[in-house]
Amino acid sequence: MVIKIPKLKIFLWTLVVITTAMAFPLQVYSGTPYPSLFPYFFIGLIFVLNAISFRKTGWSKSSVLPKNNIGNMLRIYLVLVFTQTIIHNFFGIISLYESFSIFVIYVFPVLFYCYFRELATEKEIKIILQVMAFSALLIGIYFAYESYIKLSQFKLTDYAIKAFEYSFAQSGAEYTNASFNDGRIQLGIRSFGLLDSHSVSSAWIIIGAISSLALVDKGKKSLRLIIILGNAILLLLTLNFTSILAYLFIIFFIEFNGFSLFKLRVTHKLMINGAISVFLLYLFVEYSSYFLGDKMADFITKNLKGQSEFALGNSIQNVSYLDIIFNNIWGYIDHIFTLPHSLLFGDGFGSFGLKKGGDIGFIESLAKFGLPYFITLLYGIFVLIFSGLKEIRSLKIKAISNSSMNLSFLQFAVSFMVLILIMEIHYSVWYSKSILPFFFFSLALFDRYLNNKSL
């Protein structure tokens, strides 16, 4: 039996997505960080297969890293990562092991962009979305289960204990006496789910939703609504307020075309879907105690209310979200006075510099990249989002549903970038080893399907 190369590549991409999404659980159960290399081993095989197949004519510098704005931004990004890491390693600021880890986390994912920009077939793109949706479903179901066990039964899962022990061992806090977040094994607070943190786990639920919506025909409105509401319920159980806001924004403005409100025009789709969604979610919240138990239902209600008050500055702790933002900004300014060069070039992508894992994601990203690149990158992402929305809105629904899914792919890319931006409001998720590869995958979709090739 002879296995054809296209089928073999589809199989390998399935393994790539699963091992990327599940990198952290694989690390937890193996007790080592090396499973994060699995996706790139499989990608290496795919590039080899691509080189020996009929598509080898596609191999050129311009096909994998073009001389357009996206390509140029990626070149600068790679220069920043390599330069900062090599300099820090040369002067002994970070170890050789940490340098290698930086390359795996921040450089290897660029391969997703290099391949999917031009070399991939649409069938390969579709399988990526399918496996992402499947992986996200597993992540979401486990997250909901762990939340139930932790908040209703006041127990910890075996995985939560193993994940904490692995993260603690990798942090080195045992030897440095540094503080370490033990929220994963604290009872009475929200769970972390299957991945690195509660933010990353909840972000993956949204990634699964937008992947599923990209795969389902626009005409299947009932199925799309089921997907939207099912993932909304999973997100409510995760209790990550930022991801809930991100999901509401994506569904309301992109899926339901809420932007029509700015033109003082309310579409039939927006009214019907919005009303149904609000009513069903109300029923879930109102009667959640019947299937979640009184303790968990009460915790969810109080938690969401508390986070809303915190965001609006009405918290009983007299600390608002704005207070934390300004504290982080002042902390960053103090850091700049200590290391002035980091304003221009950033701290790099390792442990050096401003403390990582803070409460305000965009401050952390600013510290990593430096002000010039951070501002340019932020502007570029906004341009991509608005260009993508403009192209999607310019086409009729019939054209979208009958196309070869190009526009659905583009809608996924737009939704993904919106998710990344909104999550920056609180905890950054873009640099997670299970998310960054799909950031570059989304960039490739923009480069591939936007008519404005100057982007």
C-alpha positions as CSV (number, residue, x, y, z in Angstrom):
1,M,0.0,0.0,0.0
2,V,1.4,3.4,-1.1
3,I,0.5,6.5,0.9
4,K,0.2,9.5,-1.2
5,I,2.2,12.6,-0.1
6,P,-0.9,14.9,0.2
7,K,-2.6,12.5,2.5
8,L,0.5,12.0,4.5
9,K,0.9,15.8,4.9
10,I,-2.8,16.0,6.1
11,F,-2.0,13.4,8.7
12,L,1.2,15.2,9.8
13,W,-0.7,18.5,10.1
14,T,-3.2,16.8,12.3
15,L,-0.4,15.7,14.6
16,V,1.1,19.2,14.5
17,V,-2.1,20.9,15.7
18,I,-2.8,18.3,18.4
19,T,0.8,18.4,19.8
20,T,0.8,22.3,19.6
21,A,-2.5,22.6,21.4
22,M,-1.7,19.9,23.9
23,A,2.0,20.8,24.4
24,F,1.5,21.7,28.1
25,P,-0.4,18.5,29.1
26,L,2.2,16.5,27.2
27,Q,4.9,18.3,29.2
28,V,3.1,17.7,32.5
29,Y,2.7,13.9,32.0
30,S,6.2,13.5,30.6
31,G,7.8,15.7,33.2
32,T,10.0,17.5,30.7
33,P,9.6,20.5,28.4
34,Y,10.7,18.6,25.3
35,P,7.2,17.6,23.9
36,S,7.0,21.3,22.7
37,L,9.4,20.2,20.0
38,F,7.1,17.6,18.6
39,P,5.1,20.0,16.3
40,Y,8.3,21.3,14.7
41,F,9.6,17.8,14.1
42,F,6.4,17.0,12.2
43,I,6.6,20.4,10.3
44,G,10.2,19.5,9.3
45,L,8.9,16.3,7.7
46,I,6.1,18.3,5.9
47,F,8.7,20.7,4.4
48,V,10.8,17.7,3.3
49,L,7.7,16.1,1.7
50,N,6.8,19.4,0.1
51,A,10.3,19.7,-1.3
52,I,10.1,16.3,-3.0
53,S,6.5,16.7,-4.3
54,F,5.2,18.4,-7.3
55,R,4.9,21.6,-5.3
56,K,8.7,22.1,-5.0
57,T,8.4,24.9,-7.6
58,G,6.9,27.0,-4.8
59,W,10.1,27.2,-2.9
60,S,11.6,30.7,-3.0
61,K,12.4,33.4,-0.5
62,S,9.5,35.5,-1.8
63,S,7.0,32.7,-1.3
64,V,7.9,32.0,2.3
65,L,8.9,35.5,3.5
66,P,7.7,38.1,1.0
67,K,8.9,41.7,0.7
68,N,5.6,43.2,1.8
69,N,4.7,44.9,5.1
70,I,3.9,41.6,6.8
71,G,7.1,40.0,5.6
72,N,9.2,43.1,6.6
73,M,7.6,43.1,10.1
74,L,8.5,39.4,10.5
75,R,12.1,40.1,9.5
76,I,12.4,42.8,12.1
77,Y,10.7,40.5,14.6
78,L,13.3,37.7,13.9
79,V,16.2,40.2,14.1
80,L,14.9,41.4,17.5
81,V,14.6,37.8,18.8
82,F,17.9,36.7,17.6
83,T,19.9,39.8,18.5
84,Q,18.4,40.1,22.0
85,T,18.8,36.4,22.8
86,I,22.4,36.2,21.5
87,I,23.5,39.3,23.3
88,H,21.9,38.2,26.6
89,N,23.4,34.8,26.3
90,F,26.9,36.2,25.4
91,F,26.9,38.3,28.5
92,G,25.6,35.5,30.7
93,I,22.3,37.2,31.4
94,I,20.4,34.1,30.3
95,S,21.5,30.5,30.1
96,L,22.1,28.5,26.9
97,Y,19.1,26.4,27.7
98,E,16.9,29.5,28.1
99,S,18.2,30.8,24.7
100,F,17.2,27.5,23.0
101,S,13.8,27.7,24.7
102,I,13.3,31.3,23.4
103,F,14.0,30.1,19.8
104,V,11.6,27.2,20.2
105,I,8.8,29.4,21.5
106,Y,9.3,32.6,19.4
107,V,11.1,31.6,16.2
108,F,9.9,28.1,15.2
109,P,6.2,29.2,15.0
110,V,7.1,31.5,12.1
111,L,7.3,28.3,10.1
112,F,3.5,28.3,10.1
113,Y,3.5,31.7,8.3
114,C,6.1,30.5,5.8
115,Y,4.2,27.4,4.9
116,F,0.6,28.6,4.9
117,R,1.2,31.9,3.1
118,E,1.6,30.1,-0.3
119,L,2.8,26.5,-0.1
120,A,-0.3,25.0,1.6
121,T,-3.4,23.8,-0.1
122,E,-6.8,24.9,1.0
123,K,-7.4,21.3,2.2
124,E,-4.5,21.7,4.6
125,I,-5.9,25.0,5.9
126,K,-9.2,23.3,6.4
127,I,-7.7,20.4,8.4
128,I,-5.9,22.9,10.6
129,L,-9.2,24.5,11.5
130,Q,-10.9,21.1,12.0
131,V,-8.3,19.8,14.4
132,M,-8.2,23.2,16.2
133,A,-11.9,23.0,16.7
134,F,-11.6,19.4,18.0
135,S,-8.7,20.2,20.3
136,A,-10.5,23.3,21.7
137,L,-13.6,21.1,22.4
138,L,-11.5,18.8,24.5
139,I,-9.9,21.8,26.3
140,G,-13.2,23.4,26.9
141,I,-14.9,20.3,28.2
142,Y,-12.1,19.5,30.6
143,F,-12.0,23.2,31.8
144,A,-15.7,23.0,32.6
145,Y,-15.3,19.7,34.4
146,E,-12.3,20.9,36.4
147,S,-14.3,24.1,37.3
148,Y,-17.2,22.0,38.5
149,I,-15.0,19.7,40.6
150,K,-13.1,22.6,42.1
151,L,-16.0,25.0,42.8
152,S,-18.9,22.6,43.5
153,Q,-17.2,19.6,45.0
154,F,-14.2,21.4,46.5
155,K,-11.8,18.9,45.2
156,L,-8.7,19.0,43.0
157,T,-8.2,16.8,39.9
158,D,-5.1,14.7,39.7
159,Y,-4.1,16.6,36.6
160,A,-4.3,20.0,38.4
161,I,-1.9,18.7,41.0
162,K,0.5,17.2,38.4
163,A,0.4,20.4,36.4
164,F,1.2,22.5,39.5
165,E,4.1,20.3,40.4
166,Y,5.5,20.4,36.9
167,S,5.1,24.3,36.6
168,F,6.6,24.7,40.1
169,A,9.6,22.5,39.2
170,Q,10.2,24.3,35.9
171,S,10.0,27.8,37.5
172,G,12.9,27.1,39.8
173,A,11.0,28.8,42.7
174,E,12.0,25.9,44.9
175,Y,15.6,26.9,44.7
176,T,15.3,30.7,44.4
177,N,12.6,31.2,47.0
178,A,10.7,33.3,44.4
179,S,7.0,33.7,44.7
180,F,4.9,31.3,42.6
181,N,1.3,31.4,41.7
182,D,-0.4,28.4,43.4
183,G,-3.9,29.3,42.2
184,R,-4.1,26.0,40.2
185,I,-4.3,24.1,43.5
186,Q,-6.2,26.6,45.6
187,L,-9.8,25.6,46.4
188,G,-12.6,28.1,46.1
189,I,-11.1,30.0,43.1
190,R,-11.5,29.5,39.4
191,S,-9.6,26.6,37.8
192,F,-6.7,26.8,35.3
193,G,-8.0,24.2,32.9
194,L,-5.8,22.0,30.7
195,L,-3.2,24.5,29.6
196,D,-0.6,26.9,31.0
197,S,-3.1,29.3,32.7
198,H,-6.8,30.0,32.9
199,S,-6.3,32.8,30.3
200,V,-4.7,30.5,27.7
201,S,-7.3,27.7,28.4
202,S,-10.2,30.1,28.0
203,A,-8.7,31.7,24.9
204,W,-8.6,28.3,23.3
205,I,-12.3,27.9,23.8
206,I,-12.8,31.0,21.7
207,I,-10.3,29.7,19.1
208,G,-12.4,26.6,18.9
209,A,-15.5,28.6,18.4
210,I,-14.1,30.8,15.6
211,S,-12.5,27.7,13.9
212,S,-15.9,25.9,14.0
213,L,-17.7,28.9,12.6
214,A,-15.2,29.1,9.8
215,L,-16.0,25.5,8.8
216,V,-19.8,25.7,9.0
217,D,-21.7,27.1,6.0
218,K,-23.2,30.5,6.6
219,G,-26.6,29.1,5.6
220,K,-26.7,26.7,8.5
221,K,-27.8,29.3,11.0
222,S,-29.2,27.0,13.7
223,L,-25.9,25.0,13.8
224,R,-23.9,28.3,14.0
225,L,-26.1,29.5,16.9
226,I,-25.6,26.2,18.7
227,I,-21.8,26.6,18.4
228,I,-22.0,30.2,19.6
229,L,-24.1,29.4,22.7
230,G,-22.3,26.1,23.5
231,N,-18.9,27.9,23.7
232,A,-20.5,30.8,25.6
233,I,-21.6,28.4,28.3
234,L,-18.2,26.9,28.5
235,L,-16.7,30.4,28.8
236,L,-19.1,31.3,31.6
237,L,-17.9,28.3,33.5
238,T,-14.2,29.3,33.1
239,L,-14.9,32.7,34.8
240,N,-12.2,34.5,32.8
241,F,-13.8,37.9,32.4
242,T,-11.5,39.2,29.7
243,S,-12.1,36.2,27.4
244,I,-15.8,36.5,28.0
245,L,-15.6,40.2,26.8
246,A,-13.5,39.1,23.8
247,Y,-16.0,36.5,22.8
248,L,-18.9,38.8,23.1
249,F,-17.2,41.4,21.0
250,I,-16.2,38.8,18.3
251,I,-19.7,37.3,18.1
252,F,-21.6,40.6,18.3
253,F,-19.5,42.7,15.9
254,I,-18.1,40.1,13.5
255,E,-20.5,37.2,13.4
256,F,-23.7,39.2,14.0
257,N,-22.4,42.3,12.1
258,G,-22.9,44.6,15.0
259,F,-20.9,47.3,13.2
260,S,-24.2,48.1,11.4
261,L,-25.3,49.9,14.5
262,F,-22.7,52.6,13.8
263,K,-24.6,53.3,10.6
264,L,-27.9,53.5,12.6
265,R,-29.0,50.3,10.9
266,V,-30.1,47.2,12.8
267,T,-30.1,44.1,10.7
268,H,-32.7,41.3,11.0
269,K,-29.9,38.8,11.7
270,L,-28.5,41.0,14.5
271,M,-31.9,41.3,16.2
272,I,-33.0,37.7,15.9
273,N,-29.6,36.1,16.9
274,G,-29.0,38.7,19.6
275,A,-32.4,38.2,21.2
276,I,-32.2,34.4,21.1
277,S,-28.6,34.4,22.5
278,V,-29.5,36.8,25.4
279,F,-32.7,34.8,26.3
280,L,-31.0,31.4,26.3
281,L,-28.0,32.7,28.3
282,Y,-30.4,34.3,30.8
283,L,-32.1,30.9,31.2
284,F,-28.7,29.3,31.8
285,V,-27.6,31.8,34.5
286,E,-31.1,31.8,36.1
287,Y,-31.4,28.1,36.5
288,S,-27.7,27.1,36.7
289,S,-28.1,26.0,40.3
290,Y,-30.3,23.0,39.2
291,F,-27.4,21.4,37.2
292,L,-24.3,23.0,38.7
293,G,-25.3,23.0,42.3
294,D,-26.0,26.0,44.5
295,K,-22.4,26.6,45.6
296,M,-21.0,26.8,42.1
297,A,-23.9,28.8,40.7
298,D,-23.5,31.3,43.5
299,F,-19.8,31.5,43.0
300,I,-20.2,32.2,39.2
301,T,-22.7,34.9,39.9
302,K,-20.6,36.6,42.6
303,N,-17.4,36.2,40.5
304,L,-18.8,37.8,37.4
305,K,-20.4,40.6,39.5
306,G,-17.1,41.2,41.3
307,Q,-15.1,41.3,38.1
308,S,-17.6,43.7,36.6
309,E,-17.3,46.0,39.6
310,F,-13.5,45.7,39.5
311,A,-13.5,46.8,35.8
312,L,-15.8,49.7,36.5
313,G,-13.9,50.8,39.6
314,N,-16.7,49.9,42.1
315,S,-14.8,47.1,43.9
316,I,-15.1,46.9,47.7
317,Q,-11.3,46.5,47.7
318,N,-11.0,50.1,46.5
319,V,-8.8,49.0,43.7
320,S,-9.9,49.3,40.1
321,Y,-8.6,48.0,36.8
322,L,-7.5,51.6,35.9
323,D,-5.5,51.7,39.2
324,I,-3.7,48.5,38.2
325,I,-3.0,49.9,34.7
326,F,-1.5,53.1,36.1
327,N,0.6,51.2,38.6
328,N,2.0,49.0,35.8
329,I,2.7,52.0,33.6
330,W,4.6,53.7,36.5
331,G,6.4,50.4,37.1
332,Y,7.4,50.3,33.4
333,I,8.6,54.0,33.5
334,D,10.8,53.1,36.5
335,H,12.1,50.2,34.6
336,I,13.0,52.4,31.6
337,F,15.0,54.7,33.9
338,T,16.9,51.6,35.1
339,L,17.4,50.2,31.5
340,P,17.0,53.1,29.1
341,H,17.9,51.1,26.0
342,S,14.8,48.8,26.6
343,L,12.5,51.7,25.5
344,L,13.8,51.3,22.0
345,F,14.8,47.7,21.7
346,G,12.9,45.9,24.5
347,D,14.0,43.5,27.2
348,G,14.0,40.5,24.9
349,F,12.0,37.4,25.2
350,G,13.5,35.7,28.2
351,S,13.5,36.2,32.0
352,F,15.6,39.3,31.8
353,G,14.1,42.8,32.5
354,L,10.6,43.7,33.6
355,K,8.9,40.9,35.6
356,K,6.9,38.7,33.3
357,G,3.3,37.4,33.9
358,G,1.9,40.7,35.2
359,D,-1.7,41.8,35.3
360,I,-1.6,44.1,32.2
361,G,-0.7,42.3,29.1
362,F,0.1,45.2,26.8
363,I,2.7,46.5,29.3
364,E,4.5,43.2,29.2
365,S,4.4,43.1,25.4
366,L,5.7,46.7,25.3
367,A,8.6,45.7,27.5
368,K,9.4,42.7,25.3
369,F,9.4,44.5,22.0
370,G,10.4,48.1,22.8
371,L,8.2,51.1,22.0
372,P,8.9,51.5,18.2
373,Y,8.2,47.9,17.2
374,F,5.3,47.6,19.6
375,I,3.5,50.7,18.2
376,T,4.2,49.6,14.6
377,L,3.0,46.0,15.3
378,L,-0.2,47.3,17.0
379,Y,-0.9,49.6,14.1
380,G,-0.3,46.8,11.6
381,I,-2.7,44.4,13.4
382,F,-5.4,47.1,13.4
383,V,-4.8,47.7,9.7
384,L,-5.2,43.9,9.0
385,I,-8.4,43.7,11.1
386,F,-10.1,46.6,9.4
387,S,-8.9,45.6,5.9
388,G,-10.2,42.1,6.5
389,L,-13.6,43.4,7.8
390,K,-13.9,45.7,4.8
391,E,-13.3,42.9,2.4
392,I,-15.8,40.6,4.2
393,R,-18.5,43.2,4.4
394,S,-18.0,44.1,0.7
395,L,-19.2,40.7,-0.4
396,K,-22.7,39.2,-0.4
397,I,-23.7,36.4,2.0
398,K,-24.4,34.2,-1.0
399,A,-20.9,34.7,-2.3
400,I,-19.4,33.8,1.1
401,S,-21.4,30.6,1.5
402,N,-20.7,29.4,-2.1
403,S,-17.0,30.3,-2.1
404,S,-14.1,27.9,-1.5
405,M,-14.1,29.1,2.1
406,N,-11.6,31.9,1.4
407,L,-13.8,34.4,3.2
408,S,-14.4,32.1,6.1
409,F,-10.7,31.7,6.5
410,L,-10.4,35.5,6.4
411,Q,-13.1,35.8,9.1
412,F,-11.2,33.4,11.3
413,A,-8.0,35.4,10.9
414,V,-9.8,38.7,11.8
415,S,-11.5,37.1,14.8
416,F,-8.2,35.6,16.0
417,M,-6.4,39.0,15.9
418,V,-9.3,40.6,17.7
419,L,-9.0,37.9,20.4
420,I,-5.3,38.6,20.8
421,L,-5.8,42.3,21.1
422,I,-8.6,42.2,23.7
423,M,-6.7,39.6,25.8
424,E,-3.8,42.1,26.0
425,I,-6.1,44.3,28.2
426,H,-5.4,41.9,31.1
427,Y,-3.2,38.8,30.6
428,S,-1.2,38.3,27.4
429,V,-1.8,35.0,25.7
430,W,-0.1,35.5,22.3
431,Y,3.3,34.2,23.4
432,S,1.9,30.9,24.8
433,K,3.5,28.0,22.9
434,S,0.0,26.7,22.1
435,I,-1.2,30.0,20.6
436,L,1.7,31.9,18.9
437,P,1.9,29.3,16.0
438,F,-1.7,30.1,15.1
439,F,-1.0,33.8,15.3
440,F,1.5,33.3,12.4
441,F,-1.0,31.0,10.7
442,S,-3.6,33.9,10.9
443,L,-1.0,36.3,9.4
444,A,-0.5,33.8,6.5
445,L,-4.3,33.8,5.9
446,F,-4.3,37.6,5.7
447,D,-1.4,37.6,3.3
448,R,-3.0,34.9,1.2
449,Y,-6.6,36.1,1.0
450,L,-6.6,39.9,1.3
451,N,-6.8,41.6,-2.1
452,N,-4.7,44.4,-0.9
453,K,-1.4,42.7,-1.4
454,S,0.6,45.7,-0.2
455,L,-0.2,44.5,3.3
